[in-house]
Amino acid sequence: MDAFFVGVELLERPELVGLPVIVGSASGRAVVLSASYEARKYGVRSAMPMARARMLCPQAQIIEPSHTKYQQASARIMAIFREISPLVEPLSVDEAFLDVAGARRRLGEPLEIGALIRRRISDELGLTATVGIAASKFVAKIASTHAKPDGLLLVPEAETLAFLHPLPVGALWGVGAKTGEVLARLGIRSVADVAQTPQAALHRVLGATGDHVHRLAWGIDDRLVTPERMEKSIGAEETFEKDVDDDQMLHRELLRLAYRTAARLRAGSLRAGTIALKLRYSDFTTLSRSRKLQAPSNSAKQLQAAAAALLAELGERPQPVRLIGLRAEQLEDAGRGGQQLSFDGHEDTWHNAEQALDEVNRKFGAAGILPASLLQPGARRPMQPDQGAGQQGQPEPGE
């Protein structure tokens, strides 16, 4: 998808189409989650500190993110993909590999299928998508990057090396900044340079990574598209504008994160078997703790209770907290095997209330229905999932 978070937001803000737009919290420690292509012309990029982005493009419109909307749009996009082919491998909320070999007799050649995907996403969701087509996953991914935004690019198998070899070495999966520096010191700056370097020499310098990049430089990528419909984990985290050492504020933030995470679980018809807590202290020391739930759940009340217990088990904290996060893991289909019954009637009451809240938000957007404790001065609304002082979630995948 092209600037996916921005695209979803502009469906409700059409007056901002064609203007520099940034999705992310406007406060000090936040990062850019997504930027429109108009903002990117000024150097704004995903994961960039918001303060830096505002310096580069002070005229940009900043929109607080709403991950619930993005998850809902993602579910519709993935449903379109699966109508094209059952072999869909999601990479993130806005990106996937499709193996369309079996769809050719029904839908036509790959270029026709790519055009169909783009047309359906545009007609049914009002969003733009870019499609890269190739004989391997690696080359298809690079093709999609080169065709952005709102494009379609086919790399015929016979032309794979002609397409790959002029590219900079950083185009290869596994070549990040550090590996790129090592290769540059050897005079290796392009994919062609990697291809012409003996594999044994690359292995001596980079180990197994050397073998990997040498194969990619020759267009060799035998990985199949592996369907995996269920996410491995869902979570949220908050980087505070000022470090926090107040238990009440931390517990209130956990409640907000639990509501946000539980809403995403229910939107995906998922339940969590394990809850993980993440804490980052002032000196950037980071701790993670997890515990298994008595029964899989997608209730915010139960997620928050488990996370609060993990926080209490940590005991006295040596420093103020810079970041707190909550993550739901060991996910399962909420429709599988029924729901374990409880003798505690309050659990059913909370679960029903949260489902009713979901319905209200589906009909009316981010409605102001939330636990009273989050209405205290300075507290944020959990069902407007991404308002806040700091980094919310993760930068947009696929950027």
C-alpha positions in Angstrom: 0.0 0.0 0.0 1.1 3.6 -0.6 1.5 5.6 2.6 -1.1 3.4 4.0 -1.9 5.2 7.3 -2.1 8.5 5.6 -4.3 7.1 2.9 -6.8 5.7 5.4 -6.9 9.0 7.3 -7.4 11.0 4.1 -10.6 9.1 3.4 -12.1 11.1 6.2 -10.1 14.3 5.4 -10.3 14.7 1.7 -9.5 18.4 2.0 -5.9 17.4 2.8 -5.3 15.4 -0.4 -2.3 16.7 -2.2 -0.9 18.4 0.9 2.0 17.4 3.2 0.5 15.1 5.9 2.2 13.3 8.7 0.5 10.6 10.9 1.9 10.5 14.4 1.6 12.1 17.8 2.6 15.8 17.8 4.5 15.7 21.0 8.2 15.7 21.8 9.4 12.0 21.8 7.0 10.7 19.2 8.1 9.4 15.8 6.6 9.6 12.3 4.4 6.6 11.7 3.6 7.6 8.1 4.1 10.5 5.8 2.4 11.5 2.5 4.5 11.7 -0.6 4.2 15.5 -0.5 5.8 15.5 3.0 8.5 13.1 1.8 9.7 15.7 -0.7 10.9 17.7 2.3 12.8 14.7 3.7 10.2 13.4 6.2 10.4 9.6 6.6 8.8 6.9 8.8 10.5 6.4 12.2 11.9 9.9 12.1 11.6 11.8 15.4 8.5 14.1 15.1 10.5 17.1 16.2 12.8 16.6 13.2 9.9 16.1 10.8 8.3 19.3 12.0 11.5 21.2 11.4 11.8 19.8 7.9 8.2 20.4 7.0 6.6 22.9 9.4 3.5 23.3 7.1 2.6 19.6 7.3 -0.8 18.7 8.8 -0.3 16.2 11.7 -2.9 13.6 12.3 -3.1 11.5 15.4 -3.0 7.8 14.4 -5.9 5.4 14.9 -4.7 1.8 14.6 -8.2 0.3 14.8 -9.1 2.0 11.5 -5.9 0.7 9.9 -6.5 -2.9 11.1 -10.0 -2.8 9.7 -8.8 -1.5 6.3 -6.0 -4.1 6.3 -8.5 -6.9 6.9 -10.5 -5.8 3.8 -7.3 -5.6 1.7 -6.2 -9.1 2.8 -9.7 -10.4 2.0 -9.3 -9.1 -1.6 -5.9 -10.8 -1.9 -7.4 -14.1 -0.8 -10.1 -13.9 -3.4 -7.3 -13.6 -6.0 -5.2 -16.5 -4.6 -5.3 -18.6 -1.5 -1.5 -18.4 -1.3 -1.1 -15.1 0.5 1.7 -14.3 2.9 1.1 -11.1 4.9 4.3 -9.2 5.8 2.5 -6.5 7.7 -0.8 -4.7 7.9 -0.2 -3.1 4.5 1.9 -5.6 2.5 1.8 -9.2 1.3 3.2 -11.7 -1.1 0.8 -13.5 -3.4 1.6 -16.6 -5.5 -0.7 -16.1 -8.5 0.5 -19.1 -10.6 -2.8 -21.0 -10.0 -4.9 -17.9 -10.8 -3.6 -17.3 -14.3 -6.2 -19.5 -16.1 -9.0 -17.8 -14.2 -7.8 -14.2 -14.1 -5.2 -13.8 -16.9 -1.5 -13.0 -17.0 0.4 -11.5 -14.0 0.1 -7.9 -15.3 -3.6 -8.3 -15.7 -3.9 -9.8 -12.1 -1.7 -6.9 -10.7 -4.0 -4.4 -12.4 -7.1 -6.1 -11.1 -5.7 -6.0 -7.5 -5.0 -2.3 -7.8 -8.4 -1.6 -9.4 -10.3 -3.5 -6.7 -8.5 -1.8 -3.8 -9.1 1.6 -5.4 -12.8 0.9 -6.2 -13.7 -0.8 -2.9 -11.5 1.1 -0.4 -10.5 4.3 -2.1 -6.8 3.6 -1.5 -3.9 3.2 -3.8 -1.6 0.2 -4.0 1.7 -0.6 -5.8 2.3 -4.0 -7.2 5.7 -5.6 -8.1 5.7 -8.8 -10.1 8.7 -11.2 -10.5 9.6 -14.8 -10.5 10.8 -14.6 -6.8 9.7 -12.9 -3.7 12.9 -10.9 -3.3 12.7 -9.4 -6.8 9.0 -8.8 -6.6 9.6 -6.8 -3.4 12.2 -4.6 -5.0 10.0 -4.1 -8.1 7.2 -2.9 -5.8 9.6 -0.4 -4.2 10.7 0.9 -7.6 7.1 1.3 -8.8 5.9 3.4 -5.9 3.7 5.3 -5.5 0.5 4.0 -7.2 2.4 1.9 -9.8 2.8 -1.5 -11.4 6.1 -3.1 -12.4 6.8 -6.5 -14.0 10.4 -7.9 -14.0 10.4 -10.8 -16.5 12.4 -13.7 -15.3 14.9 -13.4 -18.2 15.6 -9.8 -17.2 16.1 -10.4 -13.5 19.9 -9.8 -13.5 19.6 -6.7 -15.8 17.2 -5.3 -13.2 19.2 -6.2 -10.1 22.8 -5.6 -11.0 22.8 -1.8 -11.3 21.1 -1.4 -7.9 23.1 -0.3 -4.8 24.2 -3.1 -2.5 21.7 -1.9 0.1 18.9 -3.2 -2.0 19.9 -6.8 -1.0 18.0 -8.2 2.0 20.5 -8.6 4.8 22.6 -5.6 3.9 22.0 -2.9 6.4 24.2 0.1 7.3 26.9 -1.9 9.0 27.2 -4.6 6.4 27.1 -2.0 3.7 30.1 -0.2 5.4 32.0 -3.5 5.5 31.4 -4.1 1.8 32.2 -0.5 0.8 35.6 -0.9 2.4 36.1 -3.8 0.0 35.0 -1.7 -2.9 31.7 -3.5 -3.2 29.0 -0.9 -3.8 26.5 -2.4 -6.3 24.6 -5.7 -6.6 26.8 -6.5 -9.6 29.9 -6.0 -7.4 28.5 -8.6 -5.0 27.7 -11.0 -7.8 31.2 -10.8 -9.2 32.9 -11.3 -5.8 33.6 -15.0 -5.1 31.2 -16.4 -2.6 34.0 -17.8 -0.4 35.4 -14.3 -0.1 32.1 -12.9 1.0 31.7 -15.8 3.5 35.1 -15.0 5.1 34.0 -11.4 5.6 30.3 -11.8 6.4 29.8 -15.4 7.4 26.4 -16.9 6.5 25.2 -13.5 5.5 27.8 -13.5 2.7 26.4 -16.7 1.3 22.9 -15.2 1.5 23.7 -12.0 -0.3 25.7 -13.7 -3.0 22.7 -15.9 -3.9 20.4 -12.8 -4.0 22.8 -10.9 -6.2 22.3 -13.7 -8.8 18.5 -13.5 -8.4 18.4 -16.8 -6.5 15.5 -16.9 -4.0 13.8 -20.2 -3.7 11.4 -19.3 -0.8 7.8 -20.1 -1.4 4.9 -17.9 -0.5 3.8 -19.3 2.9 0.2 -18.5 3.9 0.0 -17.3 7.5 -3.3 -15.7 8.3 -2.9 -15.2 12.0 -0.8 -12.5 13.5 1.9 -13.8 15.9 1.3 -11.0 18.4 -0.6 -7.7 18.8 0.4 -4.9 21.2 0.9 -1.2 21.9 3.4 0.9 23.7 3.8 4.4 25.0 7.0 6.6 25.3 6.2 9.2 27.9 7.0 12.9 27.2 8.6 13.0 30.7 9.9 9.9 32.5 7.3 8.5 35.0 7.8 7.2 38.5 4.2 7.2 39.6 2.4 3.9 40.0 -1.0 5.3 39.4 0.0 6.8 36.1 1.7 3.6 34.9 -1.4 1.5 35.8 -3.6 4.0 34.0 -1.4 3.8 30.9 -1.6 0.0 31.1 -5.3 0.2 31.1 -5.3 2.4 28.1 -2.9 0.1 26.2 -5.0 -2.9 27.2 -8.2 -1.4 25.7 -6.3 -0.5 22.5 -4.8 -4.0 22.2 -8.1 -5.8 23.1 -10.0 -3.8 20.5 -7.5 -5.0 17.8 -7.8 -8.6 19.0 -11.6 -8.5 18.7 -11.4 -6.8 15.3 -9.3 -9.7 14.1 -11.4 -12.3 15.9 -8.4 -13.3 18.0 -7.7 -14.2 21.6 -4.4 -14.0 23.5 -3.0 -16.9 25.6 -0.1 -14.9 27.0 0.4 -11.2 28.0 3.8 -9.6 27.9 4.9 -6.4 29.7 7.7 -4.2 28.5 9.4 -1.5 30.5 12.2 0.9 29.4 14.0 2.9 32.1 15.5 6.4 31.9 18.9 4.9 30.9 17.3 2.8 28.1 17.6 -0.4 30.1 14.7 -2.5 28.8 12.9 -5.4 30.7 10.3 -7.8 29.3 8.1 -10.1 31.4 5.2 -12.4 30.4 2.6 -14.7 31.9 0.1 -17.2 30.6 -3.5 -16.3 31.1 -5.8 -18.9 32.8 -7.8 -18.9 29.5 -7.3 -17.2 26.2 -9.0 -13.8 26.2 -9.6 -10.6 24.2 -11.0 -8.7 27.2 -9.2 -5.4 28.1 -10.0 -6.0 31.7 -8.2 -9.3 31.8 -5.3 -8.1 29.7 -4.8 -5.2 32.0 -5.0 -7.3 35.1 -2.3 -9.7 33.9 0.0 -6.8 32.9 -0.6 -5.0 36.2 0.4 -8.2 38.0 3.6 -8.4 36.0 4.4 -4.8 36.9 3.8 -5.5 40.6 6.1 -8.5 40.4 9.0 -6.3 39.3 9.0 -4.7 42.7 10.7 -1.4 43.4 11.9 0.2 40.2 15.5 1.5 40.2 14.7 4.4 37.8 11.8 6.3 36.3 10.1 4.7 33.4 10.6 6.1 29.9 8.4 3.6 28.0 5.8 1.0 28.9 4.2 -1.5 26.6 1.7 -4.4 26.6 1.7 -7.2 24.0 -0.8 -10.0 23.5 1.0 -13.2 22.4 0.2 -16.9 21.6 -2.9 -15.8 19.6 -5.7 -18.1 18.5 -8.8 -17.9 16.5 -11.6 -16.6 18.9 -14.1 -18.9 17.2 -12.1 -22.0 17.8 -13.1 -24.3 20.6 -15.6 -22.0 22.2 -15.0 -19.8 25.3 -14.0 -21.2 28.6 -16.7 -20.4 31.2 -16.0 -18.6 34.4 -17.7 -18.6 37.8 -17.0 -14.9 38.0 -20.0 -13.1 36.4 -18.1 -9.9 36.2 -15.9 -11.2 33.4 -18.9 -11.8 31.2 -20.2 -8.3 32.1 -17.0 -6.6 31.1 -16.7 -8.7 27.9 -20.2 -7.8 26.8 -19.6 -4.1 27.6 -16.4 -4.1 25.5 -18.2 -5.7 22.6 -20.9 -3.1 22.8 -18.2 -0.4 22.8 -16.8 -2.0 19.6 -20.3 -1.7 18.0 -20.6 2.0 19.0 -17.1 2.8 17.6 -17.9 0.9 14.3 -21.0 3.1 13.9 -19.9 6.4 15.1 -16.0 6.4 15.0 -14.0 7.1 18.1 -16.8 7.5 20.6 -16.1 8.8 24.1 -16.9 5.6 25.9 -14.1 4.5 28.2 -13.3 3.5 31.8 -13.9 6.5 34.2 -10.3 6.3 35.4 -9.1 7.3 32.0 -11.2 10.5 32.2 -8.9 12.0 34.8 -7.1 15.2 33.8 -4.4 14.5 31.3 -5.6 10.9 30.6 -6.1 9.8 27.0 -9.0 7.9 25.5 -8.3 4.3 24.8 -10.5 3.9 21.8 -8.8 6.8 20.1 -5.9 4.4 20.2 -3.1 6.6 19.1 -3.5 9.9 20.8 -0.7 10.5 23.2 2.5 12.1 24.3 5.0 9.7 22.7 5.6 7.1 20.2 2.5 5.1 19.4 2.8 1.6 17.9 5.3 1.2 15.2 6.2 3.1 12.1 4.1 2.1 9.1 5.4 -1.2 7.7 6.3 -1.4 4.1 7.5 2.1 3.9 
